[in-house]
Amino acid sequence: QVQLVESGGGLVQAGGSLTLSCAASGRSFRNYAMGWFRQAPGKEREFVAAISESGGSIYYADSLKGRFTISRDNAKNTVYLQMNSLKPEDTAVYFCAAAGSGRLVVIDSYAYWGQGTQVTVSS
């Protein structure tokens, strides 16, 4: 079992940056691939980025490549999402998740979820 707690959300102006953190508790964080998803009001939860257990493989939603960067520190049991050049359409609740099995870009592949952190980008 893995418990996940996101932090780092907030209000930022368009063009600004934020770094989200997701701290994991429980054993064997390093054995889980991790992902970030987001959900805007009235929309379905969508894939943002994912990183393999060792960090050797990384995936991004096509629309976010070049602006968002996922990373992890297995010694700190933490996964990060660096978000640059933020746009109002990036406004959403951001969730981190630990993968069970399956393709990392697919929401159903994730077994454990955090409670989410709100990111609001003002124009």
Secondary structure, 3 states (H helix, E strand, C coil): CCEEEEECCEEEECCCCEEEEEEEECCCHHHCCEEEEEECCCCCCEEEEEECCCCCCEEECHHHECCEEEEEECCCCEEEEEECCCCHHHCEEEEEEEECCCCCCCHHHEEEECCCEEEEEEC
